[in-house]
Amino acid sequence: MKIVQEVLLINRGSFEESQEWTVIQNEIRNAIQLIVYPPGALNFTINPTSHGNGVKPIKNACMIALKENFGWQLETKITYATRSPGRVDATKRLNGDLFALEWETGNISSSHRAVNKLVLGLLRKVFLGTALVLPSRKLYPYLTDRIGNYEELEPYFDVWRSVNINEGFLAIFVVEHDQVDSSVPQITKGTDGRALI
């Protein structure tokens, strides 16, 4: 799988220049690039059936790579609100601080919740930095119907950029298939994420 765009949605303070971000960025890039399909392939090919492919196996492949290759913790429970906004897909501990990553698998409303969860963690100083992974508009038509995607979320970026914080970092990684081929099987919800790396 390839990354077609990286956007720094929030970049306050010096985290972007830090060695920690260099390491985290490389780990996220490597975990995404390790995702292949069909299993055993050298790249990520998707069946171009409209809304025909599952999303969670793709996310799970990235999560497995982050955990097994780079020591990330998955499904981290975070308490930083009166009512918990839910677990974070993956976190990495950096000298006592947390970096949090979410991979979007729901609809556009879910994408908004994911960004809000990350931004709230920045506001409450629970996260040193954060990242969100979203499919591109080119990948979107082949995934579960109404999946959140970069182009649909982009019009709201100014809302999050205007958050009043002195320190905070939120990067967005936009992912896409390497090629399409109607002869490869569709990715079903039951596909093992481990098979995709």
JOMOTA-V16536 format. One record per residue. N is the residue number from 1. SS is DSSP state (H for helix, E for strand, C for the rest). NEAR is the number of other C-alpha atoms within 8 Angstrom. D_CENTER is the distance of its C-alpha to the mean C-alpha in Angstrom with 1 decimal. Layout:
BEGIN
n->N ss->SS near->NEAR d_center->D_CENTER
n->N ss->SS near->NEAR d_center->D_CENTER
END
This chain:
BEGIN
n->1 ss->C near->13 d_center->12.7
n->2 ss->E near->10 d_center->12.6
n->3 ss->E near->12 d_center->10.8
n->4 ss->E near->9 d_center->13.1
n->5 ss->E near->8 d_center->12.3
n->6 ss->E near->9 d_center->11.2
n->7 ss->E near->7 d_center->12.3
n->8 ss->E near->9 d_center->13.5
n->9 ss->E near->11 d_center->13.7
n->10 ss->E near->10 d_center->15.5
n->11 ss->E near->11 d_center->17.4
n->12 ss->E near->10 d_center->20.4
n->13 ss->C near->8 d_center->22.3
n->14 ss->C near->7 d_center->22.2
n->15 ss->H near->12 d_center->18.8
n->16 ss->H near->9 d_center->17.9
n->17 ss->H near->7 d_center->21.2
n->18 ss->C near->8 d_center->20.8
n->19 ss->H near->6 d_center->20.8
n->20 ss->H near->8 d_center->18.0
n->21 ss->H near->10 d_center->15.6
n->22 ss->H near->10 d_center->16.9
n->23 ss->H near->8 d_center->16.3
n->24 ss->H near->8 d_center->12.7
n->25 ss->H near->8 d_center->11.8
n->26 ss->H near->8 d_center->13.8
n->27 ss->H near->10 d_center->12.3
n->28 ss->H near->9 d_center->8.6
n->29 ss->H near->9 d_center->10.5
n->30 ss->H near->8 d_center->12.7
n->31 ss->H near->12 d_center->10.5
n->32 ss->H near->11 d_center->9.0
n->33 ss->H near->10 d_center->12.6
n->34 ss->C near->11 d_center->14.0
n->35 ss->C near->14 d_center->12.9
n->36 ss->C near->15 d_center->16.2
n->37 ss->E near->12 d_center->18.1
n->38 ss->C near->10 d_center->20.7
n->39 ss->C near->8 d_center->21.0
n->40 ss->C near->9 d_center->22.8
n->41 ss->C near->8 d_center->22.1
n->42 ss->C near->6 d_center->21.3
n->43 ss->C near->9 d_center->18.6
n->44 ss->E near->14 d_center->16.5
n->45 ss->E near->13 d_center->19.0
n->46 ss->E near->15 d_center->18.5
n->47 ss->C near->15 d_center->21.4
n->48 ss->C near->10 d_center->21.9
n->49 ss->C near->9 d_center->23.0
n->50 ss->C near->7 d_center->22.2
n->51 ss->C near->10 d_center->19.6
n->52 ss->C near->12 d_center->20.6
n->53 ss->E near->14 d_center->17.5
n->54 ss->C near->12 d_center->15.5
n->55 ss->C near->11 d_center->11.7
n->56 ss->H near->9 d_center->11.5
n->57 ss->H near->15 d_center->13.1
n->58 ss->H near->11 d_center->10.5
n->59 ss->H near->11 d_center->7.7
n->60 ss->H near->10 d_center->10.7
n->61 ss->H near->14 d_center->11.6
n->62 ss->H near->14 d_center->8.6
n->63 ss->H near->12 d_center->9.4
n->64 ss->H near->11 d_center->13.0
n->65 ss->H near->12 d_center->12.8
n->66 ss->H near->13 d_center->11.4
n->67 ss->H near->11 d_center->14.1
n->68 ss->H near->8 d_center->16.9
n->69 ss->H near->7 d_center->16.7
n->70 ss->H near->8 d_center->15.7
n->71 ss->C near->8 d_center->16.6
n->72 ss->C near->11 d_center->13.6
n->73 ss->E near->9 d_center->14.4
n->74 ss->E near->10 d_center->12.6
n->75 ss->E near->8 d_center->13.1
n->76 ss->E near->10 d_center->14.6
n->77 ss->C near->7 d_center->17.1
n->78 ss->C near->8 d_center->17.5
n->79 ss->C near->7 d_center->20.5
n->80 ss->C near->9 d_center->20.7
n->81 ss->C near->6 d_center->22.1
n->82 ss->C near->4 d_center->25.2
n->83 ss->C near->5 d_center->23.3
n->84 ss->C near->8 d_center->20.1
n->85 ss->C near->7 d_center->17.0
n->86 ss->C near->6 d_center->15.7
n->87 ss->C near->8 d_center->13.9
n->88 ss->E near->13 d_center->10.7
n->89 ss->E near->12 d_center->8.5
n->90 ss->E near->13 d_center->9.2
n->91 ss->E near->13 d_center->11.6
n->92 ss->E near->10 d_center->13.7
n->93 ss->E near->9 d_center->17.2
n->94 ss->E near->8 d_center->18.7
n->95 ss->C near->4 d_center->22.5
n->96 ss->C near->5 d_center->22.3
n->97 ss->E near->9 d_center->19.4
n->98 ss->E near->12 d_center->15.8
n->99 ss->E near->12 d_center->12.5
n->100 ss->E near->14 d_center->9.7
n->101 ss->E near->12 d_center->6.0
n->102 ss->E near->11 d_center->4.6
n->103 ss->E near->9 d_center->3.1
n->104 ss->C near->12 d_center->5.9
n->105 ss->C near->10 d_center->9.0
n->106 ss->C near->10 d_center->11.7
n->107 ss->E near->9 d_center->13.9
n->108 ss->H near->12 d_center->13.9
n->109 ss->H near->8 d_center->15.4
n->110 ss->H near->11 d_center->12.6
n->111 ss->H near->13 d_center->10.3
n->112 ss->H near->9 d_center->13.0
n->113 ss->H near->8 d_center->13.2
n->114 ss->H near->11 d_center->9.7
n->115 ss->H near->9 d_center->10.5
n->116 ss->H near->8 d_center->14.0
n->117 ss->H near->9 d_center->13.1
n->118 ss->H near->13 d_center->11.5
n->119 ss->H near->10 d_center->14.4
n->120 ss->H near->9 d_center->16.9
n->121 ss->H near->11 d_center->16.0
n->122 ss->H near->15 d_center->16.7
n->123 ss->H near->9 d_center->19.9
n->124 ss->C near->8 d_center->21.0
n->125 ss->C near->7 d_center->20.4
n->126 ss->C near->10 d_center->18.6
n->127 ss->E near->13 d_center->15.6
n->128 ss->E near->11 d_center->16.6
n->129 ss->E near->12 d_center->13.3
n->130 ss->E near->13 d_center->9.8
n->131 ss->E near->12 d_center->6.5
n->132 ss->E near->14 d_center->4.0
n->133 ss->E near->12 d_center->2.4
n->134 ss->E near->13 d_center->5.7
n->135 ss->E near->14 d_center->8.7
n->136 ss->C near->13 d_center->11.8
n->137 ss->H near->9 d_center->15.0
n->138 ss->H near->7 d_center->16.5
n->139 ss->H near->11 d_center->14.3
n->140 ss->H near->13 d_center->14.4
n->141 ss->C near->11 d_center->18.1
n->142 ss->C near->13 d_center->17.7
n->143 ss->E near->13 d_center->15.2
n->144 ss->C near->12 d_center->16.2
n->145 ss->C near->6 d_center->18.2
n->146 ss->C near->7 d_center->16.8
n->147 ss->E near->11 d_center->13.1
n->148 ss->C near->17 d_center->11.4
n->149 ss->E near->13 d_center->10.9
n->150 ss->H near->11 d_center->11.0
n->151 ss->H near->8 d_center->14.8
n->152 ss->H near->8 d_center->15.4
n->153 ss->H near->12 d_center->13.5
n->154 ss->H near->7 d_center->15.0
n->155 ss->C near->7 d_center->18.5
n->156 ss->C near->7 d_center->17.5
n->157 ss->H near->9 d_center->16.2
n->158 ss->H near->7 d_center->19.7
n->159 ss->H near->7 d_center->19.7
n->160 ss->H near->10 d_center->17.0
n->161 ss->H near->8 d_center->18.5
n->162 ss->C near->6 d_center->21.8
n->163 ss->C near->6 d_center->20.9
n->164 ss->C near->4 d_center->23.7
n->165 ss->C near->7 d_center->22.6
n->166 ss->C near->6 d_center->24.0
n->167 ss->C near->9 d_center->21.2
n->168 ss->E near->14 d_center->17.5
n->169 ss->E near->15 d_center->14.5
n->170 ss->E near->14 d_center->11.2
n->171 ss->E near->12 d_center->9.5
n->172 ss->E near->13 d_center->7.4
n->173 ss->E near->13 d_center->6.5
n->174 ss->E near->13 d_center->8.1
n->175 ss->E near->14 d_center->8.7
n->176 ss->E near->12 d_center->12.0
n->177 ss->C near->11 d_center->14.7
n->178 ss->C near->9 d_center->17.4
n->179 ss->E near->7 d_center->20.2
n->180 ss->E near->9 d_center->21.5
n->181 ss->C near->9 d_center->24.4
n->182 ss->C near->9 d_center->26.0
n->183 ss->C near->5 d_center->27.5
n->184 ss->C near->9 d_center->24.4
n->185 ss->C near->7 d_center->23.8
n->186 ss->C near->10 d_center->21.3
n->187 ss->C near->12 d_center->18.3
n->188 ss->C near->8 d_center->19.5
n->189 ss->C near->9 d_center->18.0
n->190 ss->C near->5 d_center->20.1
n->191 ss->C near->8 d_center->18.9
n->192 ss->C near->7 d_center->18.3
n->193 ss->H near->14 d_center->14.9
n->194 ss->H near->8 d_center->17.0
n->195 ss->H near->9 d_center->18.9
n->196 ss->H near->15 d_center->16.0
n->197 ss->C near->12 d_center->16.0
END
